[in-house]
């Protein structure tokens, strides 16, 4: 692999329904200097057979098996094996546009940056697609901590230089649904990011995804913000209050609407108002 090689990490668990199209979207890249490391997190379906078939036909595809220990461990396992100058993350059910890697590499070569994220196309189970534009921001970290939904991004949209990982960047195994958010916060707090104003990948929205487990979501995301507080990532006390209040409003809405649990929803509305009384306007604007 030469100086501009790219290592791609895919964690996979029982992904037989989608993994073929996901790997195909890598094989079809216009930029070809890459290795694909697929970490099988103890799948019990046909995932392993599908991946191994790709390995037979393309020696750039590498299969790694591990006992089922979770997506964060699988990603970290893949990162340890990566040999490329750049590292790209991809989930087993998402898709890349054919020019994804070429566009990212050009941006790296033209700019003094450490990591990149791009716009995305939401792909629904019924086949509908919707472009999600990422909002431009002068401070990625602050936007992430404020939980700006137009800035939050997922692993499949991220590519970073390998030196970021070599300096202890990793996925926190304490988190499941919020491991992605924590990872991006780590990136933004330490390294210079860059936004490509173009949708280069597709995020598959599944009804049974981990993000629909509200109890786990609650535990994880509060844990991520407490970790950020411990690491002194909030620029001031009041900024921290606003960020936590925004998080509590999101949890209130998740419990109230998606979880059909009004009691839990009211609990988080109360917490949101206690840390930031001025956020009461959200009730009247229905922004939760």
N, C-alpha and C positions, 0 to 999 in steps of 0.2 A: 504494500500500500504506500503511495507516494505522499508528499507533504500535504495535499489537500484531500486526503481520504476521509470518509465519513463512516462512523460506526452507528448502526441503527439498533435500538433495543426495543424488542417487543415482549412484554410479559403475557403469557397466555394460560388461561384456565378454562377448560371445557368450552373452547372457542370454535368448535367444528363448524358452526353455522356461518361464521364470518371470516375465519382466518385465511381462507383461500383468496378471497377478494382483497384482503388487507395486504398479504404478501405480494399478490399480483401488482398492486399499486406501487410497490417498491421495485419489483422487477422491471416495470415499464418506465422507470425514471429516465429522463433524458441525460442525466448525469450518472455515470456508471461506476465511478471509483468508490465503491462502498462495500461494507460487510454488514450482513444482517444477522444479529444474534437473537434468536427466539428462545426465551426461557419458559419452559413448560412447568407450571406450578402445580404439578401432581394431577394433571387432567385424568379423568376416568372415561372420556369419550374418545372420538377418533382424532383428536387434536394432534397427538404425537405422530400418527401415521401420515397425516396430511403434511406436516412440517418435514418429515423425513423424506417424503417424495420430492419436495422442493430441493432438499439437500442433494439428492441424487442427480438432479438436472442442473444445479447451479452451485458451484463450490464456494460462492460468496455467502450462501445461507448456512448458518451454524445452529445446530440444535443442542440445547442444554436442558437436562431434566433436574428438577429438585422436588423434594417432598413438599406437600402443600403447606406453605408457611406464609402465604400472602403476597399481594402485588408489590409492596414496597421492598420486601426481601428479594423478589424476583428481579425487579429493576436494578437493585444494588448488585445482585449477582451478575447481571449482564454488564453493568458498568465496569466491574472489575476485569472482565474479559476484553473490553473494548480496546482496539489498537489505533483507531483513527485520530486525526488531529481535531476533528469535530465529532460531536455526539448528538444524534437525533433520537427523540423519543417517539414511540408510536404505540397506541393501544391496539389490542387484537381485533377490535371491531370497527376501527376508524379507517379512513382512506386518505391517500395523498393524491393531489393533482400530479400529472406526469412531470411538470416542471418545478416541483417543490424544491428538490435539492439543488438544482441549477440556480434557481432564484435566490435561495439562501446563501449559497457559496459566493455568488456575485456580490451580494450585500456585505458579506464578511470581508471580501477583498477590497471593497471600496470605502469601508468605514472602520474606524478604530473602536470596535465593539467586542463584547464578550459573549453575548447571547442574543437570540432573535426569536420573535414570535410574530404571527401573522393573523390576518382576518380568517374567518372560518365559514363554512357552509354547514348549517344544521341539517342533518339527514334523518327524516322521520321514518317510522316503520311502514307507513303506507306509501312511501316513495317520494313524498313531498320534500322539497329542498328550500331553505331560506338562508340568505346570506346574512351573517352577523358581522357588522363592522366594529372593529376595535377602536375605541376613542383615543385620539392623540392626547398624550399627557407629558408634562415636563418632569414629573416625578412618579415613576412607575410604582415604587414602594408605597408611597402615600396613597395612591389610588387603590392598590391592593388592600391595604389596611382599612381604608374607608369602605371596602367591599363595593367598589364601583363595578356593577355587573357588565359594563361595557369595556372593562379593562381585563377582568379575570380571564385567564386562558388555561388550557388543558395541556397535558404532556405532548399530545400528538402535534401540537403547533409549535413546539419548542426545539431549538437546536442551539448548542453551546460549545464553546471551545473546551477541549479536554483538560486544560489546566484548571478549569473551574472545579471539576471533579477531583483532580489530584490534590486540591487544597481543602479536602474534607467535605465537600458538598455531597449530600446523599439524601435518600428518602428515609424519613423517620418511620421506623417500624411500629411505633406506638399508634400511628394513624392509619385509617383505611380510606374512608371517603374524603378526608381532608388532607391526605398525604400530598396530593397534587398542589393544593393551595400552599401548604407549608414549603414545598420545594421551590415554587416560584417566588415566594417571599424571601427565601434564602438567596436565590439568584439575584433578585432585585436589590437586596440589602448589601451585597458584596461586589456586584459586577455591573458593567454598563450594558444595558439592554437596548434593543432597536426593534422598531415596529415596521413590518412590511405591509403597506397599505393595499393588500390584495389577498383574496381568499385562496389559500394554497392547500387546504385540506378539508375533509368532511368529518364532522363529529356525529356519530350515530347515536340517536336518542332512543333508548330502550326503556320500556315500562318497568322492567325488572332489574334495572341497574342499581348499583349500591347507593347512589345518591337519593334513592327513594326510601331508604331506611332512615326515618327522621330521628329516631333515638340515637343511632350511631352518628348521624350527621351532627346532632346537638353536642354530643360528647367530644367528637373530633374537632369541630370548628372552635368550640370554646377552648379546647386544649391548644390549638394552634395559636390563638390570640394570647393565651397565657404564656406560651413559649416566647412569642414575639415581645411581650412585656418584660419577661425575664431577661431577654437579650437586648433590652433597651432600644427597641426599634421605633417606639412611638416618640415623636419629637417633643411632646409636651404632655402635661397631665390632662389638659382639656381636649387635646387631640385624641388622646387615648379614650377619654369618656365618650367622645363622639363615635369613635370606631366601634367600641363595645356596644353602644346603643344601637348602631346600625346593624350589628350582628344579631342583637336580641330581637329587633324588629323583623329580621329575616326569619329567625326561628319561630317567632310568633305567627307570622304568616304561613309558614310551613305546617305548623301544628294546626292552625285554625282552618286552613283551606284543604291542604293535602292529607293531613292526619286526622281531620274531623275530630279534633280534641280541643274544644273551646277552653277548657280549664287550663290546659298547658299553654294555649295561646295567650290567655289573659295573664298568666304567670310571667311570660316573657315581655308582654306589653308593659307590665308593672316594672320589671327590671330595666327595660329600655328607658322608661320615664325617670326612674330613680337616678340613673347615671347621667342622663341628659334630659332635663325637663322641657327644654325648648323643642325637643323632637315630637311633642304632642301634635304638631301640625300634620304629621304623617297619618294620624287617625282620620282627619278631615279630607286629606288628599288621597286617601286609600292607597298609599304607597308602601304597603306591607302585606 
